[in-house]
Amino acid sequence: MSDKRRHLRTDMNLLIRVWGDETPETLLHTRDLSDGGLFLLTEEHENPPVGTIVNVQVQGLPIDAPVKTMKVVRMEPSGVGLMHID
């Protein structure tokens, strides 16, 4: 299998708030992240379809983290891959 990744992945467990027009607000954890995006573990939550635009914000920091706009670009049984679009 060919690896099409352009960015190095780093294993990282962060708590992320996710929401959007088609996605109810949910708190999820990351599996990994890179300069291009991140992978969210969706657990028992329903995966938003590929192409869905969502807002994400890191939680648990001493300041309010910026809100980033991302796009669902891949799905796996354990979660979804998001790509930065802003």
Summary of the structure (lengths in Angstrom):
residues: 86
radius of gyration: 12.3
end to end distance: 29.8
largest distance: 41.4
contacts: 214
relative contact order: 0.24
helix: 0%
strand: 52%
